[in-house]
Amino acid sequence: MMRTYTLILLLLAASLLVKAQTINTTWLAAFTTTKINKKFSIHFDAQWRSGDQYSTMSTLLLRPGMNYHLNDRLVLTAGYGYITNRRSFIVPGPADEPVNVTGYLPEHRLWQQALYTHPIIGKNTITHRLRLEQRFLMQPSIENYNLSADGNTYANRVRYFFRTVIPVKQEFPFKKGLFAGLQNEVMFNFGDKTPVNGKIFDQNRLLLSAGYRIQPKIDVELGYLNQHVKGRADAFVNNHVIQLAAYTRF
């Protein structure tokens, strides 16, 4: 298993050598799980992402879901996601002068995932997540230099994620204190890929973080996330992200 993680990280390192557009952003995120009974709980996460150089809002994501706890290690989830993204288009203006038209276009998303947690070194654990997404992407329409949505296209994506949290002070169960976090997520398109980048590879996200467990059910975390995104043709975007996140489990 560790060989698989090492291969993923080596592939990411190799991809970063490819010439890419570089941007710098901030992501704010909150992840919460609210227990209903022994078998069911509610998932919800909300994320706010800035544009390049921390300007304006680039993305707002709201993602509820319903969890089914098959056993202590495996959780199955299905949910819906609403994502609004800032888009920008250069169009001819008066006297053929270019005009930059910007606005927000929504994406509606259905998703299903399996979350599996198991022990690794000592009593530390690692979590694997496999997620399928059905994406309904709104198509842009520009009229009188205003941006609006005009119908949608459909795309599929699969995402694999692993995450581990290692307490600085190795006390188990880990109830309070500092921890280090490591996670990586790789995403692939499948089916008709023309509505997205036309490629199988979509993006990779690598996060290195430090956090503090305030109490057994609340964590706060600050970290550096590298998002490497494949665009159309030969385009790549290398996004340097400062991420601040909160995790709650009730």
Beta strands, then each sheet from edge to edge (+ up, - down):
strand 1: 21-35
strand 2: 40-50
strand 3: 57-69
strand 4: 74-92
strand 5: 98-119
strand 6: 125-143
strand 7: 146-167
strand 8: 177-190
strand 9: 201-215
strand 10: 218-230
strand 11: 236-249
sheet 1: 1+ 2- 3+ 4- 5+ 6- 7+ 8- 9+ 10- 11+ 1+
end
